[in-house]
Amino acid sequence: MRVIVLLLLVMLVLVVNGCVREQPEVIVITATLAPAAAGVPTATLDPLLPTPTMLVNAPADTTEVAAAATGRYVVQPGDTLSLIAASQGVSVTALVEANNIADPNRLEVGQVLVIPNTPSQVGSDFRILPDSRLVRAPGSADFDIRGFIAAQPGFIRTATDTVDDVVLSAADIIERVAFEYSVDPRLLLALLEMRAAWLSNPAPDEFRQVYPLGAPASPLGFDRNGLFRQLAWGADQLNFGYYRHKFANLRLMEFTEEGIAIRFVEGLNHGTAGAQWMLSLFNRYDLWQLETGAQGLYAIYQRYFGDPFLNAVEPLIPIGLEQPQLTFPFPAGETWYFTGGPHGGWGSGSAWAAVDFAPPDDLTTVTSACYVSEYFVTAIAPGVIARTAAGVVVLDLDGDGDEATGWSILYLHIATQDRIAAGTVVNIGDRIGRPSCEGGFSTGTHLHIARRYNGEWLPADCTICPVERRVPNFVMSEWTFYGYTQQEYQGYALKDDEERIAEQGRNNPLNQVNWAR
């Protein structure tokens, strides 16, 4: 028997307090295991996406000085200093100074932190765009990306980038990023014009051609050069600001080199918050003020696409939204493995909308952690297949073929082999395709599945979301899914008095799931 042993240590995800149950002490996520050993990996980490914030010592003349404490905080499993700071509405700089922290990248569970006064400075209250102009929402499908780009005199008309060894046009890339991240393409185009004049200037300078949104290489060495990487970064950060502001109490933006921390204005809409967050990164405070004001991104959007608030769909998520009945995404009677708790629907910023399952293949017969499964993924509800792409199948539950309206289900890592065709009408249990590593980024065969409503990613676990923004948890075959607070990929499922725990191995009955019609 041939076995290729692939061990890839991903990260220990440390974040904010509180959960629906007691947190485990420490969880380390291992992305890939030996296929003949204890299971199939789950991680869908994408090296093109932003890495977690790297905390650095602030300049000595920072304006964010912790003068007086407003409370104390006990470090929980899953915490990082940056997200403690954001959730408490203070800057990392102030938190470091108030607690005399020598290494901001190291925290200990049980450590007591003094929480200093929150910054008095408040950001702009100018509304840049509604939620449905950040999200690829109802109406987004009506915009003709290719026709618009063909009519522009700028660099975008001829620009290309190589993605997965294939040369793509700017229109191809914008369409792909808009679909994958569920971000409206008009916003991506407006950002390209504001930051690099790609719509109007046929010959931007070399830096703006390579880094049109201004995001440099990541601290871990992943370059963000080229249109695709720049837009993937931008879309993920737009989503991070949007969904963290809406569901996870994101309250603060920092300009660390200038020692400035500012709070989001109370009541700011989430589309504007997402744009403000993305524009705050790798930026100076004075330029951020210009870009988020009336003469910045808003003015450019209006020049090319009209008033962003005209015919906006508000709210995207109706109060009291109920999830339709969904089954597990595999045939009744088969036992699969619950291998990944709540994590990003696409990229790290998208509301942790997804969970993962591994098929019950005989791993002694495979020679790699990445293979095409012998088992089929199935439809979890009636609908129509709205789109297929590399590794992707999208099931539209309202049957209109537009994944930006109503309920839609993303299946990721579906092999091209035996994959269902777009436009096919399906019922519960109909075959979608076989799990693999295809699409996104995966180190082992599994299924990644996520929900959206009106194009908006829905957290798989919204138990601790603000009450007025709460959406139903992901429920399949009467199993309700939960996550440990901010511990990506970690979670559990409950049905009556039964429990299943997300685990990559196959020898523990606590991650084995099945259902009967």
Secondary structure, 3 states (H helix, E strand, C coil): CCCCCCCEEEECCCCCCCCCCCCCCCCCEEEECCCCCCCCCCCCCCCCCCCCCCCCCCCCCCCCCCCCEEEEEECCCCCCHHHHHHHHCCCHHHHHHHHCCCCCCCCCCCCEEEEECCCCCECCCCCCCCHHHHECCCCHHHCCHHHHHHCCCCHHHCCEEEECCEEEEHHHHHHHHHHHHCECHHHHHHHHHHHHCCCCCCCCCHHHHHCCCCCCCCCCCCCCCCHHHHHHHHHHHHHHHHHHHHHCCCCEEEEHHHCEEEECCCCCCHHHHHHHHHHHCCCCHHHHHHHCCCCCHHHHHHHHHCCCCCCCCCCCCCCCCCCCCCCCCCCCCCCEEEEEEEECCCCCCCCCCEEEEECCCCHHHCCCCCCCCCCCEECCCCEEEEEEECCEEEEECCCCCCCCCCEEEEEECECCCCCCCCCCEECCCCEEECEECCCCCCCCCEEEEEEEECCEECCCCCCCCCHHHCCCCCEECCEEEEECCCCCCCEEEEECCEEEECCCCCCCHHHEECCCC
